Amino acid sequence: MPTAIVERRHRELDVSLFFWKHLKYKHMEKKSTILNREFLLKIHGLGYHQLAGWPLLTSLIGTELAEKALSKALSAGMDKYTFKLRRGLKLDFYSK
């Protein structure tokens, strides 16, 4: 096969994988499933220094702010994302 065809197929494959990876998050999927599948969450501050899940996160900061933090961590695409709040909490998202 000529190299131009191989390179084009690789580009198409990369684009389609990128598209499907981000498409699966656009559907209504449980946030706790996404959090547990993609990240380890560690909470620091206000007497908390522990690994946490979705129920503890939503009880501390509320659903709306928890969804915002999760979406920022997903879009950042880094190994570790830190989300700091004014009330003294620090959320560390570690990608698996």
Secondary structure, DSSP 8 states (H G I E B T S, - for coil): --HHHHHHHHHHHHHHHHHHHHHHHHS---HHHHHHHHEEEEEEETTEEEEE-HHHHHHHH-HHHHHHHHHHHHHH--SEEEEE-TTS-EEEEEE-
